[in-house]
Amino acid sequence: MYAVVVSGGKQYRVSEGSQVVVDRVAAEVGAQIEFADVLMIGGDKPQVGAPSVPGAKVKATVVAHEQGEKTEYVRYLHRRRTRTQKNGRAKLSVLQINGIEV
């Protein structure tokens, strides 16, 4: 069985026992969190919500908080002959999926 959940404006396909890396969640490491916004439940009898499946929940545990890979971008203004170089790292959370309730 799998589910499609929304976290941070992005959709993730999760299954029980799997780990997923999402945008930073405002919870401590080891805390239990619950996703109530479940868009779809798949398996033998798939259920698709409009927009979410009523009564469906996905429970997860926060395993760690990490930083993503460094990203750089360069902006060049050709008539002014100037360059601007910036970079950043995304703040991420690793979640362990504990269960899917329908």
N, C-alpha and C positions, 0 to 999 in steps of 0.2 A: 504494500500500500504506500502511496506517496501523496503529497499535498503540494499545492502552489500557494505560497504566502507572500505578503507584501511587507517589506521592511525598508524604511528610508526611501520610499518612493520607487523601489525596484522589486521585481518579482523573482522569487527563488523556488526551485523545485527541491523539496526535501523529502527524505524518507526516514523512518525510525532507525536510530542508531548511527546516523550519518553526521558528519560535521560540515558546517557551512560557514563561510567567511562573509560577513555583512558589514555595512557601514556601522560606525561606533554606536553602541546601544548604551543608554544611560542607566547602567546597572553595575554592581560590583562583581568581581570575579567570584564564581561559585553561586551566584544568585539564580533563582529560578525565574524565568520570564515566560509569558504566554502570548501567543499570536492569536487574536480573535478575528483578524482580517484574512480569512482563508478563501481564496478564489476558486479552488478546485480540489476535489479529492478523487484520486484515481485508484484503480484496482479492478476487482471483479465487477463491481457496480459503480462506475464513475458518476460523480455528482458535480455539476457545474453551477456555481452561484450566479445570482444576478443582483448586485455585484459580488456578494459573498455568500458562502454556504451557511445557512442558519444553524446555529448550535455547534459548529465545528471549531475546534481549538487545537493548536499545536503547542506543546510544552517543550521548552528548551532550557539548557543550563549554559551560563556564560563560562567558557573555558579560559579565555585569555583576551587581553587587549593588545593589539599590535599596530605597527605602522606599515603602510604599503610601500611599494617601490617608489623611488624618486622619479618624478616626472619633470621635464624641462620643456619650456617653449620659448621661442625667440620671435619678437615682433620687430619688423623692419619697416620704417617709413621711407620710401624711396626718394621723395623729393627733398626731404629734410636730411637724409643720409644719417639717420639715427637708428640705433639698435637698442632694444630692451630685452633683457634676458631674465626670466623668472623661473622658479621651481617650487615644488611642494611635495608633501607626502600625505597620502590619505590616512585617516585614522580608522582602523578596522577592529572588529570584534569577531572572535571565533566562538561559534555556538555548537553545542552537542544536542541533537534532537532526541528527546526522551520518549515522546509519545504523540500519537495523532488520535484525537477523539472526534467522533462524528455525532 
